[in-house]
Amino acid sequence: MNDPIDWLAWIGIVLTPWKLIGVTGALMFGARWVVQFLASRRAGRPVIPRLFWYMSLAGSLMALAYFLFSNKQDAVGVLQNLLPAFTAAYSLYLDLRPRSGHGSGPDHGALP
């Protein structure tokens, strides 16, 4: 996974499978803002669609895998992608969990 992809060498691109995973993750993580922009523009107000959290989670996990398992192995990259992965996973959990009809007012879960 750390050796260059041969079929890309003919066009002068030196890319390993791990780097391809990392670059794809970074692009996905960045493109989530385009999704958020389009959803907000459509709604006429700031919104964060579920796809934003899926892209956040997938992108940060892909970049995290790159920093953990490739020759790069960079602690800064690991930390930089660990927190967004946790945040996106938790946000997806909150968005996907079944909601009950009672106790869902603005004070639900608020501390005294």
MODELLER restraints for C-alpha pairs under 7 A, 6 or more apart:
rsr = mdl.restraints
at = mdl.atoms
rsr.add(forms.Gaussian(group=physical.xy_distance, feature=features.Distance(at['CA:1:A'], at['CA:16:A']), mean=6.36, stdev=0.5))
rsr.add(forms.Gaussian(group=physical.xy_distance, feature=features.Distance(at['CA:1:A'], at['CA:17:A']), mean=5.23, stdev=0.5))
rsr.add(forms.Gaussian(group=physical.xy_distance, feature=features.Distance(at['CA:1:A'], at['CA:18:A']), mean=5.89, stdev=0.5))
rsr.add(forms.Gaussian(group=physical.xy_distance, feature=features.Distance(at['CA:2:A'], at['CA:16:A']), mean=5.42, stdev=0.5))
rsr.add(forms.Gaussian(group=physical.xy_distance, feature=features.Distance(at['CA:2:A'], at['CA:17:A']), mean=6.60, stdev=0.5))
rsr.add(forms.Gaussian(group=physical.xy_distance, feature=features.Distance(at['CA:2:A'], at['CA:18:A']), mean=6.35, stdev=0.5))
rsr.add(forms.Gaussian(group=physical.xy_distance, feature=features.Distance(at['CA:2:A'], at['CA:70:A']), mean=6.41, stdev=0.5))
rsr.add(forms.Gaussian(group=physical.xy_distance, feature=features.Distance(at['CA:2:A'], at['CA:71:A']), mean=6.68, stdev=0.5))
rsr.add(forms.Gaussian(group=physical.xy_distance, feature=features.Distance(at['CA:3:A'], at['CA:16:A']), mean=5.43, stdev=0.5))
rsr.add(forms.Gaussian(group=physical.xy_distance, feature=features.Distance(at['CA:4:A'], at['CA:14:A']), mean=5.82, stdev=0.5))
rsr.add(forms.Gaussian(group=physical.xy_distance, feature=features.Distance(at['CA:4:A'], at['CA:15:A']), mean=5.15, stdev=0.5))
rsr.add(forms.Gaussian(group=physical.xy_distance, feature=features.Distance(at['CA:4:A'], at['CA:16:A']), mean=4.21, stdev=0.5))
rsr.add(forms.Gaussian(group=physical.xy_distance, feature=features.Distance(at['CA:5:A'], at['CA:15:A']), mean=5.86, stdev=0.5))
rsr.add(forms.Gaussian(group=physical.xy_distance, feature=features.Distance(at['CA:5:A'], at['CA:16:A']), mean=5.47, stdev=0.5))
rsr.add(forms.Gaussian(group=physical.xy_distance, feature=features.Distance(at['CA:5:A'], at['CA:17:A']), mean=6.75, stdev=0.5))
rsr.add(forms.Gaussian(group=physical.xy_distance, feature=features.Distance(at['CA:8:A'], at['CA:14:A']), mean=6.88, stdev=0.5))
rsr.add(forms.Gaussian(group=physical.xy_distance, feature=features.Distance(at['CA:18:A'], at['CA:66:A']), mean=5.61, stdev=0.5))
rsr.add(forms.Gaussian(group=physical.xy_distance, feature=features.Distance(at['CA:18:A'], at['CA:70:A']), mean=5.80, stdev=0.5))
rsr.add(forms.Gaussian(group=physical.xy_distance, feature=features.Distance(at['CA:19:A'], at['CA:66:A']), mean=6.69, stdev=0.5))
rsr.add(forms.Gaussian(group=physical.xy_distance, feature=features.Distance(at['CA:21:A'], at['CA:62:A']), mean=5.93, stdev=0.5))
rsr.add(forms.Gaussian(group=physical.xy_distance, feature=features.Distance(at['CA:21:A'], at['CA:63:A']), mean=6.98, stdev=0.5))
rsr.add(forms.Gaussian(group=physical.xy_distance, feature=features.Distance(at['CA:21:A'], at['CA:66:A']), mean=6.55, stdev=0.5))
rsr.add(forms.Gaussian(group=physical.xy_distance, feature=features.Distance(at['CA:22:A'], at['CA:62:A']), mean=5.78, stdev=0.5))
rsr.add(forms.Gaussian(group=physical.xy_distance, feature=features.Distance(at['CA:22:A'], at['CA:63:A']), mean=4.50, stdev=0.5))
rsr.add(forms.Gaussian(group=physical.xy_distance, feature=features.Distance(at['CA:22:A'], at['CA:66:A']), mean=5.07, stdev=0.5))
rsr.add(forms.Gaussian(group=physical.xy_distance, feature=features.Distance(at['CA:25:A'], at['CA:58:A']), mean=6.83, stdev=0.5))
rsr.add(forms.Gaussian(group=physical.xy_distance, feature=features.Distance(at['CA:25:A'], at['CA:59:A']), mean=3.86, stdev=0.5))
rsr.add(forms.Gaussian(group=physical.xy_distance, feature=features.Distance(at['CA:25:A'], at['CA:60:A']), mean=6.21, stdev=0.5))
rsr.add(forms.Gaussian(group=physical.xy_distance, feature=features.Distance(at['CA:25:A'], at['CA:62:A']), mean=4.80, stdev=0.5))
rsr.add(forms.Gaussian(group=physical.xy_distance, feature=features.Distance(at['CA:25:A'], at['CA:63:A']), mean=5.10, stdev=0.5))
rsr.add(forms.Gaussian(group=physical.xy_distance, feature=features.Distance(at['CA:26:A'], at['CA:59:A']), mean=5.94, stdev=0.5))
rsr.add(forms.Gaussian(group=physical.xy_distance, feature=features.Distance(at['CA:26:A'], at['CA:63:A']), mean=6.28, stdev=0.5))
rsr.add(forms.Gaussian(group=physical.xy_distance, feature=features.Distance(at['CA:28:A'], at['CA:55:A']), mean=5.95, stdev=0.5))
rsr.add(forms.Gaussian(group=physical.xy_distance, feature=features.Distance(at['CA:28:A'], at['CA:59:A']), mean=5.08, stdev=0.5))
rsr.add(forms.Gaussian(group=physical.xy_distance, feature=features.Distance(at['CA:29:A'], at['CA:55:A']), mean=6.05, stdev=0.5))
rsr.add(forms.Gaussian(group=physical.xy_distance, feature=features.Distance(at['CA:29:A'], at['CA:56:A']), mean=5.27, stdev=0.5))
rsr.add(forms.Gaussian(group=physical.xy_distance, feature=features.Distance(at['CA:29:A'], at['CA:59:A']), mean=4.61, stdev=0.5))
rsr.add(forms.Gaussian(group=physical.xy_distance, feature=features.Distance(at['CA:29:A'], at['CA:60:A']), mean=6.45, stdev=0.5))
rsr.add(forms.Gaussian(group=physical.xy_distance, feature=features.Distance(at['CA:32:A'], at['CA:52:A']), mean=5.17, stdev=0.5))
rsr.add(forms.Gaussian(group=physical.xy_distance, feature=features.Distance(at['CA:32:A'], at['CA:55:A']), mean=5.82, stdev=0.5))
rsr.add(forms.Gaussian(group=physical.xy_distance, feature=features.Distance(at['CA:32:A'], at['CA:56:A']), mean=6.68, stdev=0.5))
rsr.add(forms.Gaussian(group=physical.xy_distance, feature=features.Distance(at['CA:35:A'], at['CA:52:A']), mean=6.42, stdev=0.5))
rsr.add(forms.Gaussian(group=physical.xy_distance, feature=features.Distance(at['CA:36:A'], at['CA:47:A']), mean=6.81, stdev=0.5))
rsr.add(forms.Gaussian(group=physical.xy_distance, feature=features.Distance(at['CA:36:A'], at['CA:48:A']), mean=5.61, stdev=0.5))
rsr.add(forms.Gaussian(group=physical.xy_distance, feature=features.Distance(at['CA:36:A'], at['CA:49:A']), mean=6.52, stdev=0.5))
rsr.add(forms.Gaussian(group=physical.xy_distance, feature=features.Distance(at['CA:36:A'], at['CA:52:A']), mean=6.36, stdev=0.5))
rsr.add(forms.Gaussian(group=physical.xy_distance, feature=features.Distance(at['CA:39:A'], at['CA:47:A']), mean=6.47, stdev=0.5))
rsr.add(forms.Gaussian(group=physical.xy_distance, feature=features.Distance(at['CA:39:A'], at['CA:49:A']), mean=6.75, stdev=0.5))
rsr.add(forms.Gaussian(group=physical.xy_distance, feature=features.Distance(at['CA:40:A'], at['CA:46:A']), mean=4.74, stdev=0.5))
rsr.add(forms.Gaussian(group=physical.xy_distance, feature=features.Distance(at['CA:40:A'], at['CA:47:A']), mean=5.09, stdev=0.5))
rsr.add(forms.Gaussian(group=physical.xy_distance, feature=features.Distance(at['CA:53:A'], at['CA:88:A']), mean=5.22, stdev=0.5))
rsr.add(forms.Gaussian(group=physical.xy_distance, feature=features.Distance(at['CA:53:A'], at['CA:91:A']), mean=6.92, stdev=0.5))
rsr.add(forms.Gaussian(group=physical.xy_distance, feature=features.Distance(at['CA:53:A'], at['CA:92:A']), mean=6.22, stdev=0.5))
rsr.add(forms.Gaussian(group=physical.xy_distance, feature=features.Distance(at['CA:56:A'], at['CA:85:A']), mean=6.88, stdev=0.5))
rsr.add(forms.Gaussian(group=physical.xy_distance, feature=features.Distance(at['CA:56:A'], at['CA:88:A']), mean=5.93, stdev=0.5))
rsr.add(forms.Gaussian(group=physical.xy_distance, feature=features.Distance(at['CA:57:A'], at['CA:85:A']), mean=5.03, stdev=0.5))
rsr.add(forms.Gaussian(group=physical.xy_distance, feature=features.Distance(at['CA:57:A'], at['CA:88:A']), mean=5.28, stdev=0.5))
rsr.add(forms.Gaussian(group=physical.xy_distance, feature=features.Distance(at['CA:57:A'], at['CA:89:A']), mean=6.25, stdev=0.5))
rsr.add(forms.Gaussian(group=physical.xy_distance, feature=features.Distance(at['CA:60:A'], at['CA:81:A']), mean=5.14, stdev=0.5))
rsr.add(forms.Gaussian(group=physical.xy_distance, feature=features.Distance(at['CA:60:A'], at['CA:84:A']), mean=6.45, stdev=0.5))
rsr.add(forms.Gaussian(group=physical.xy_distance, feature=features.Distance(at['CA:60:A'], at['CA:85:A']), mean=5.41, stdev=0.5))
rsr.add(forms.Gaussian(group=physical.xy_distance, feature=features.Distance(at['CA:61:A'], at['CA:85:A']), mean=6.21, stdev=0.5))
rsr.add(forms.Gaussian(group=physical.xy_distance, feature=features.Distance(at['CA:63:A'], at['CA:81:A']), mean=6.69, stdev=0.5))
rsr.add(forms.Gaussian(group=physical.xy_distance, feature=features.Distance(at['CA:64:A'], at['CA:77:A']), mean=6.97, stdev=0.5))
rsr.add(forms.Gaussian(group=physical.xy_distance, feature=features.Distance(at['CA:64:A'], at['CA:78:A']), mean=5.51, stdev=0.5))
rsr.add(forms.Gaussian(group=physical.xy_distance, feature=features.Distance(at['CA:64:A'], at['CA:81:A']), mean=5.49, stdev=0.5))
rsr.add(forms.Gaussian(group=physical.xy_distance, feature=features.Distance(at['CA:64:A'], at['CA:82:A']), mean=6.74, stdev=0.5))
rsr.add(forms.Gaussian(group=physical.xy_distance, feature=features.Distance(at['CA:67:A'], at['CA:73:A']), mean=4.68, stdev=0.5))
rsr.add(forms.Gaussian(group=physical.xy_distance, feature=features.Distance(at['CA:67:A'], at['CA:74:A']), mean=5.46, stdev=0.5))
rsr.add(forms.Gaussian(group=physical.xy_distance, feature=features.Distance(at['CA:67:A'], at['CA:77:A']), mean=5.77, stdev=0.5))
rsr.add(forms.Gaussian(group=physical.xy_distance, feature=features.Distance(at['CA:67:A'], at['CA:78:A']), mean=5.75, stdev=0.5))
rsr.add(forms.Gaussian(group=physical.xy_distance, feature=features.Distance(at['CA:68:A'], at['CA:78:A']), mean=6.64, stdev=0.5))
